[in-house]
């Protein structure tokens, strides 16, 4: 995951926090340390390339930290929430938030290890992305690292009012996905390209390919 997206570091952070807070006895065994060693071995090419190129990609990502534009925070936070409502779909997002709230309550009352793990894998990334929204735009795909654990927390919701949303959430998500795919492939809804996310991502590739071929020749 880290080879693809540096936000995968939140997985290591979350597991580390969980081990320190809830499962310290594991640290006396070799398996977590061997797992960490294997992970470092897998990402060694990324580290080697950066070391040979002035830590370029790390500098680019780390350079976001010192930015601060609180005057635009409301806009960036609004875009973050709206983007997640569209990408995750509204009811799934609501269930994920409810699941994490329940997880925090369970930790506060009972300090259950499994809930600590789910929160440790989700909450640090949420905090970082909200903080980043006070400085700059958070791209819609960045919070993807949050959702595996958040969805598991949502699946553990106990109240009937939440469980009643499971099937409607799945149906709404599938319906929204179908609409997006239809718009991306058949464009039944006429709209300017600048307002069409699918067109912004997918349009113009034949022209680009022709230009590259001309330049190659």
Secondary structure, 3 states (H helix, E strand, C coil): CCCCCHHHHHHHHHHHHHHHHHCHHHHHCHHHHHHHHHHHHHCHHHHHHHHHCCCHHHHHHHCCCCCCCHHHHHHHHHHHHHHHHHHHCHHHHHHHHHHHHHHHHHHHHHCCHHHHHHHHHHHHHHHHHHHHCCCCCCCCCCCHHHHHHHHHHHHCCCCHHHHCHHHHHHHHHHHHHHHHHHHHHHCCCCCCHHHCHHHHHHCCHHHHHHHHHHHHC
